[in-house]
Amino acid sequence: MRKVPRDAFVPGPLRELSYTDRPLPIGHDQTISQPYIVGLMTEALQLKPTDRVLEIGTGSGYQAAILAELAAKVYTIEIVEPLGKKRRRDLAAARV
């Protein structure tokens, strides 16, 4: 998780809160999960470097970026179109 800057996935006005252990709003009635939960979910997967992951609900893109550090390939889909488009750009910029 140290390799992925959480602030890159938090809206500008809330960036100062990026490293607090709490969920933050990202728009469209969605949130970026608190770091503790992201870590817990990621650890529970027990990923191997050869694994492929399907994430349902891209949201902020932060979880996908974390998973991309651990798995061979990550596929992520988002039902909220504006979020999906923004996250595609964010993840590309983060080189995920």
N, C-alpha and C positions, 0 to 999 in steps of 0.2 A: 504494500500500500504506500510505502514511502516513495516509490518510483512514479506514482500518478498524482499530480497536483490537483487536489479536490477543488481548489479555487477556480480552476479552468472550467469547471462544470456547474458553477454557482453563478446566478445572475449578478451583474456588476454591483448593484446597490447592496447586496448581501455578502459580498466577497470578504469583508472584514470578519464575518462569522464563519467562514469556510471551515476552520479547524476546530470549531466547537463540536462536541459530541451530541449533536441533535439534528433532526431532519430540518431541511430548509425548503421554502416554496420555490418552485422553478417555473410557475405559471401554469395555466390550464388546469387548475385544481390538482396539481401534482407536486410531489416533493422529491428531493434528493435524500436518500436514506442516511441516517446517522452513521458515522464511521464504524461504530461498534457493530451495528447490524450488518453492514457490508462485510466486515471482517469475519463475523460469525458465519454468515451464509457462504462466504468464499471458502473458509476453512472446512465447513461441513461437506463441501463437494469433493475434497481430497483429490484435486485435479493432478493429472500427470501431464508432462509436456507434450505428449502425443494426443491428448484428448481434444475433441471438438465439442463446443458448447452451444446450445440454443437458449438464448435469453428471451423471454416473453415480457415485453414492457421495458423498452429502452430507457424511458424517463429522462434523467439527466445525462445518461451515457457513462456515468462514473463507474458503475458496476461492470459494464462492458469493458471499459478501459482496464480495470483491475484484472478481470478474467483474461484479457488479452496478454497480460504479463505472465500468465501461468499455463495457458492452454495453447495448442497448436493453431486453433481457429475458433473464432467466436462469431456466431450469427445472432443478431439481435433485431427484433421487430417492435414497432411502436404503432398503436392504433390512433393516437392523437397526431394527425398529419403535421401540424406546425412543429411539434416537438421532434418528430422523426426527422424532418428536414434539417432542423437546427443541429440535432445531434450528429447527423451524417457529416456536417461541416466541422463540428467540434472534434469528433473522433478523427477525422482526416487531419485536422490541424495538429492534433496530439500524436499523429502518426501511429494510430492504433488500427 
